[in-house]
Amino acid sequence: MSQTSAVRTVDARVVRAKQRLDRLRLYPAPVRIDRVHLFVTPWLFRLPWFRRFDGYALHGTILLRGAGASEDLVTHELCHVWQMQHRPVAMPLSYLLSGYTANPFERQARAAVAATRDAG
């Protein structure tokens, strides 16, 4: 009897976001996407804490409000995944210490999107 292993396909939006982030050298190693999952969870974004967001990143997971999320949003959230791959404690903790708007990891994710956005 032969063993077969399930091959998981990485969401194409995550692949494109990785291609954008690979142009940058923010961390010693490129973002790893082999275990990144992307879920559209509109119900989550109805909860009070999440209402202000259209996307949210956890370690290895990107949650989106809607299926039509922009490539910029997926890139922004994948940048957060990348940050957590290199700063797994400091990155989430920074939101308690710095808040959202002035957070250096938020600024870095916004800058990464801007730096990799195609002109035109």
C-alpha positions in Angstrom: 0.0 0.0 0.0 1.5 3.4 -1.0 1.3 6.4 1.3 0.1 9.6 -0.2 0.4 13.0 1.4 -2.0 15.8 1.0 -0.4 18.8 -0.8 -1.8 22.1 0.4 -2.0 24.8 -2.2 -1.0 28.3 -0.9 -3.6 30.9 -1.8 -2.6 32.8 -4.9 -3.1 36.2 -3.1 -0.5 35.1 -0.5 1.9 34.1 -3.2 1.5 37.5 -4.9 2.0 39.3 -1.6 5.1 37.3 -1.0 6.5 38.2 -4.4 6.0 41.9 -3.4 7.6 41.5 0.0 10.6 39.5 -1.4 11.7 42.8 -3.0 12.4 44.1 0.5 15.1 43.2 3.0 13.3 43.9 6.2 14.5 40.7 8.0 17.3 38.3 7.6 15.1 35.6 5.9 12.2 36.1 3.4 8.7 35.5 4.6 7.8 31.8 4.7 4.3 31.1 3.3 4.2 27.3 3.2 2.1 27.3 6.4 0.2 30.5 6.0 -3.5 30.1 5.8 -5.9 32.8 4.5 -9.5 32.8 5.6 -12.4 35.1 4.8 -14.3 35.6 8.0 -16.9 38.4 7.8 -18.5 37.3 11.0 -15.3 38.0 13.0 -15.2 41.6 11.8 -18.7 42.2 13.2 -17.2 41.8 16.7 -16.5 45.1 18.5 -12.7 44.7 18.6 -12.4 43.8 14.9 -14.9 46.3 13.4 -12.3 48.8 12.6 -10.2 46.3 10.6 -10.5 44.8 7.2 -7.8 42.3 7.8 -6.0 40.8 10.7 -2.9 38.7 11.0 -2.0 36.0 13.5 1.0 33.7 13.6 0.6 31.9 10.2 -3.0 33.1 9.6 -4.5 36.0 7.7 -8.1 36.8 8.3 -10.0 39.0 5.8 -13.3 40.8 6.1 -14.3 40.0 2.5 -13.2 37.9 -0.4 -12.6 41.0 -2.5 -9.8 42.3 -0.3 -7.2 44.2 -2.1 -3.7 42.9 -2.9 -2.4 45.8 -0.8 -4.3 44.5 2.3 -3.1 41.0 1.8 0.5 42.3 1.4 0.1 44.4 4.6 -1.2 41.4 6.6 1.5 39.1 5.2 4.1 41.6 6.3 2.7 41.2 9.8 3.1 37.4 9.5 6.7 38.0 8.4 7.2 40.3 11.4 5.9 37.6 13.7 8.2 35.0 12.1 11.2 37.1 13.2 9.8 38.8 16.3 7.1 36.4 17.6 6.8 38.0 21.1 7.8 41.6 20.5 5.5 42.2 17.5 2.2 41.3 19.2 3.3 42.9 22.5 4.1 46.1 20.7 0.4 46.9 20.3 0.0 46.9 24.0 3.0 49.2 24.4 2.6 51.5 21.4 -1.0 51.3 20.4 -2.0 51.0 16.8 -1.4 54.2 15.0 2.2 54.9 16.3 3.1 51.2 16.3 6.5 50.7 14.5 5.3 47.3 13.1 2.2 49.0 11.6 4.4 51.7 10.1 6.7 49.1 8.6 3.8 47.2 7.1 2.3 50.3 5.6 5.7 51.3 4.2 6.2 47.8 2.7 2.9 48.1 0.8 3.8 51.6 -0.5 7.3 50.5 -1.5 6.1 47.5 -3.5 3.0 49.0 -5.0 3.2 49.1 -8.8 3.1 52.6 -10.1 0.6 53.4 -12.8 
